Amino acid sequence: MSDWETLLAILGLTLITVVTRGFFLLPERELPLPAWLKRGLRYAPLAALSAVIAPEVLMTQGALISTWQDARLPAIAAGTVYYFWRRGMLGTILVGMAVFLPLRVALGW
């Protein structure tokens, strides 16, 4: 691509980003949403988080994990147990990493 085409692509992507992210800020009054859409939007953050985390946890180089000797699996189990026990996000991360790091570094999982 030439410099001119690169600049045009950057400006176009900038315009699209500003319009899509600022779309709900443009009207002067709140846009009415149907009740079914409001209920569905409550699950959007969970769906997005699952879509990002699940492939990272369950796959290695585009294929499903084929062995139980993967440090991610015990770390997920420990983090999940801690979360349901204490309901703390920071503790969940710390417990998961406390299990993950020794398995990864010491055992090479």
C-alpha positions as protocol buffer text, in pm:
chain_id: "A"
residue {
  index: 1
  type: MET
  ca { x: 0 y: 0 z: 0 }
}
residue {
  index: 2
  type: SER
  ca { x: 114 y: 349 z: -69 }
}
residue {
  index: 3
  type: ASP
  ca { x: 134 y: 616 z: 199 }
}
residue {
  index: 4
  type: TRP
  ca { x: -181 y: 777 z: 62 }
}
residue {
  index: 5
  type: GLU
  ca { x: -379 y: 452 z: 85 }
}
residue {
  index: 6
  type: THR
  ca { x: -252 y: 388 z: 438 }
}
residue {
  index: 7
  type: LEU
  ca { x: -359 y: 734 z: 551 }
}
residue {
  index: 8
  type: LEU
  ca { x: -701 y: 689 z: 389 }
}
residue {
  index: 9
  type: ALA
  ca { x: -744 y: 352 z: 564 }
}
residue {
  index: 10
  type: ILE
  ca { x: -650 y: 500 z: 903 }
}
residue {
  index: 11
  type: LEU
  ca { x: -890 y: 792 z: 859 }
}
residue {
  index: 12
  type: GLY
  ca { x: -1169 y: 560 z: 748 }
}
residue {
  index: 13
  type: LEU
  ca { x: -1122 y: 327 z: 1041 }
}
residue {
  index: 14
  type: THR
  ca { x: -1108 y: 626 z: 1277 }
}
residue {
  index: 15
  type: LEU
  ca { x: -1438 y: 758 z: 1141 }
}
residue {
  index: 16
  type: ILE
  ca { x: -1605 y: 417 z: 1172 }
}
residue {
  index: 17
  type: THR
  ca { x: -1480 y: 379 z: 1531 }
}
residue {
  index: 18
  type: VAL
  ca { x: -1598 y: 725 z: 1638 }
}
residue {
  index: 19
  type: VAL
  ca { x: -1942 y: 681 z: 1481 }
}
residue {
  index: 20
  type: THR
  ca { x: -2004 y: 332 z: 1621 }
}
residue {
  index: 21
  type: ARG
  ca { x: -1879 y: 410 z: 1971 }
}
residue {
  index: 22
  type: GLY
  ca { x: -2044 y: 751 z: 1988 }
}
residue {
  index: 23
  type: PHE
  ca { x: -2375 y: 642 z: 1835 }
}
residue {
  index: 24
  type: PHE
  ca { x: -2556 y: 626 z: 2170 }
}
residue {
  index: 25
  type: LEU
  ca { x: -2424 y: 967 z: 2275 }
}
residue {
  index: 26
  type: LEU
  ca { x: -2574 y: 1151 z: 1977 }
}
residue {
  index: 27
  type: PRO
  ca { x: -2949 y: 1153 z: 2060 }
}
residue {
  index: 28
  type: GLU
  ca { x: -3076 y: 1409 z: 2310 }
}
residue {
  index: 29
  type: ARG
  ca { x: -3309 y: 1163 z: 2480 }
}
residue {
  index: 30
  type: GLU
  ca { x: -3266 y: 801 z: 2577 }
}
residue {
  index: 31
  type: LEU
  ca { x: -3347 y: 553 z: 2304 }
}
residue {
  index: 32
  type: PRO
  ca { x: -3625 y: 315 z: 2407 }
}
residue {
  index: 33
  type: LEU
  ca { x: -3515 y: -48 z: 2406 }
}
residue {
  index: 34
  type: PRO
  ca { x: -3755 y: -340 z: 2416 }
}
residue {
  index: 35
  type: ALA
  ca { x: -3755 y: -540 z: 2738 }
}
residue {
  index: 36
  type: TRP
  ca { x: -3630 y: -856 z: 2560 }
}
residue {
  index: 37
  type: LEU
  ca { x: -3327 y: -664 z: 2429 }
}
residue {
  index: 38
  type: LYS
  ca { x: -3246 y: -523 z: 2774 }
}
residue {
  index: 39
  type: ARG
  ca { x: -3259 y: -876 z: 2921 }
}
residue {
  index: 40
  type: GLY
  ca { x: -3035 y: -1006 z: 2644 }
}
residue {
  index: 41
  type: LEU
  ca { x: -2779 y: -728 z: 2687 }
}
residue {
  index: 42
  type: ARG
  ca { x: -2726 y: -831 z: 3049 }
}
residue {
  index: 43
  type: TYR
  ca { x: -2549 y: -1143 z: 2920 }
}
residue {
  index: 44
  type: ALA
  ca { x: -2326 y: -965 z: 2667 }
}
residue {
  index: 45
  type: PRO
  ca { x: -2026 y: -912 z: 2902 }
}
residue {
  index: 46
  type: LEU
  ca { x: -2032 y: -1276 z: 3011 }
}
residue {
  index: 47
  type: ALA
  ca { x: -2054 y: -1395 z: 2651 }
}
residue {
  index: 48
  type: ALA
  ca { x: -1766 y: -1172 z: 2543 }
}
residue {
  index: 49
  type: LEU
  ca { x: -1549 y: -1283 z: 2834 }
}
residue {
  index: 50
  type: SER
  ca { x: -1622 y: -1648 z: 2759 }
}
residue {
  index: 51
  type: ALA
  ca { x: -1540 y: -1598 z: 2392 }
}
residue {
  index: 52
  type: VAL
  ca { x: -1200 y: -1456 z: 2484 }
}
residue {
  index: 53
  type: ILE
  ca { x: -1106 y: -1689 z: 2770 }
}
residue {
  index: 54
  type: ALA
  ca { x: -1236 y: -2028 z: 2649 }
}
residue {
  index: 55
  type: PRO
  ca { x: -1007 y: -2061 z: 2344 }
}
residue {
  index: 56
  type: GLU
  ca { x: -706 y: -1944 z: 2546 }
}
residue {
  index: 57
  type: VAL
  ca { x: -771 y: -2199 z: 2817 }
}
residue {
  index: 58
  type: LEU
  ca { x: -890 y: -2498 z: 2617 }
}
residue {
  index: 59
  type: MET
  ca { x: -672 y: -2475 z: 2306 }
}
residue {
  index: 60
  type: THR
  ca { x: -303 y: -2483 z: 2219 }
}
residue {
  index: 61
  type: GLN
  ca { x: -194 y: -2366 z: 1874 }
}
residue {
  index: 62
  type: GLY
  ca { x: -545 y: -2401 z: 1732 }
}
residue {
  index: 63
  type: ALA
  ca { x: -613 y: -2753 z: 1866 }
}
residue {
  index: 64
  type: LEU
  ca { x: -787 y: -2870 z: 2181 }
}
residue {
  index: 65
  type: ILE
  ca { x: -565 y: -2965 z: 2473 }
}
residue {
  index: 66
  type: SER
  ca { x: -485 y: -3333 z: 2435 }
}
residue {
  index: 67
  type: THR
  ca { x: -328 y: -3400 z: 2776 }
}
residue {
  index: 68
  type: TRP
  ca { x: -419 y: -3344 z: 3138 }
}
residue {
  index: 69
  type: GLN
  ca { x: -64 y: -3226 z: 3208 }
}
residue {
  index: 70
  type: ASP
  ca { x: -140 y: -2866 z: 3127 }
}
residue {
  index: 71
  type: ALA
  ca { x: -90 y: -2610 z: 3403 }
}
residue {
  index: 72
  type: ARG
  ca { x: -398 y: -2416 z: 3295 }
}
residue {
  index: 73
  type: LEU
  ca { x: -643 y: -2691 z: 3392 }
}
residue {
  index: 74
  type: PRO
  ca { x: -552 y: -2720 z: 3765 }
}
residue {
  index: 75
  type: ALA
  ca { x: -522 y: -2340 z: 3782 }
}
residue {
  index: 76
  type: ILE
  ca { x: -875 y: -2301 z: 3646 }
}
residue {
  index: 77
  type: ALA
  ca { x: -1006 y: -2558 z: 3892 }
}
residue {
  index: 78
  type: ALA
  ca { x: -837 y: -2388 z: 4189 }
}
residue {
  index: 79
  type: GLY
  ca { x: -951 y: -2042 z: 4082 }
}
residue {
  index: 80
  type: THR
  ca { x: -1308 y: -2161 z: 4031 }
}
residue {
  index: 81
  type: VAL
  ca { x: -1320 y: -2328 z: 4373 }
}
residue {
  index: 82
  type: TYR
  ca { x: -1183 y: -2015 z: 4539 }
}
residue {
  index: 83
  type: TYR
  ca { x: -1430 y: -1790 z: 4360 }
}
residue {
  index: 84
  type: PHE
  ca { x: -1732 y: -1994 z: 4466 }
}
residue {
  index: 85
  type: TRP
  ca { x: -1595 y: -2012 z: 4821 }
}
residue {
  index: 86
  type: ARG
  ca { x: -1507 y: -1643 z: 4873 }
}
residue {
  index: 87
  type: ARG
  ca { x: -1654 y: -1452 z: 4573 }
}
residue {
  index: 88
  type: GLY
  ca { x: -1342 y: -1238 z: 4541 }
}
residue {
  index: 89
  type: MET
  ca { x: -1194 y: -1154 z: 4203 }
}
residue {
  index: 90
  type: LEU
  ca { x: -843 y: -1068 z: 4321 }
}
residue {
  index: 91
  type: GLY
  ca { x: -819 y: -1382 z: 4531 }
}
residue {
  index: 92
  type: THR
  ca { x: -937 y: -1590 z: 4235 }
}
residue {
  index: 93
  type: ILE
  ca { x: -659 y: -1451 z: 4019 }
}
residue {
  index: 94
  type: LEU
  ca { x: -397 y: -1497 z: 4290 }
}
residue {
  index: 95
  type: VAL
  ca { x: -500 y: -1858 z: 4365 }
}
residue {
  index: 96
  type: GLY
  ca { x: -508 y: -1946 z: 3996 }
}
residue {
  index: 97
  type: MET
  ca { x: -163 y: -1799 z: 3940 }
}
residue {
  index: 98
  type: ALA
  ca { x: -28 y: -1963 z: 4258 }
}
residue {
  index: 99
  type: VAL
  ca { x: -123 y: -2300 z: 4109 }
}
residue {
  index: 100
  type: PHE
  ca { x: -30 y: -2216 z: 3750 }
}
residue {
  index: 101
  type: LEU
  ca { x: 321 y: -2076 z: 3798 }
}
residue {
  index: 102
  type: PRO
  ca { x: 479 y: -2364 z: 3995 }
}
residue {
  index: 103
  type: LEU
  ca { x: 333 y: -2618 z: 3754 }
}
residue {
  index: 104
  type: ARG
  ca { x: 455 y: -2424 z: 3452 }
}
residue {
  index: 105
  type: VAL
  ca { x: 798 y: -2328 z: 3585 }
}
residue {
  index: 106
  type: ALA
  ca { x: 892 y: -2626 z: 3803 }
}
residue {
  index: 107
  type: LEU
  ca { x: 728 y: -2910 z: 3612 }
}
residue {
  index: 108
  type: GLY
  ca { x: 731 y: -2754 z: 3265 }
}
residue {
  index: 109
  type: TRP
  ca { x: 364 y: -2828 z: 3201 }
}
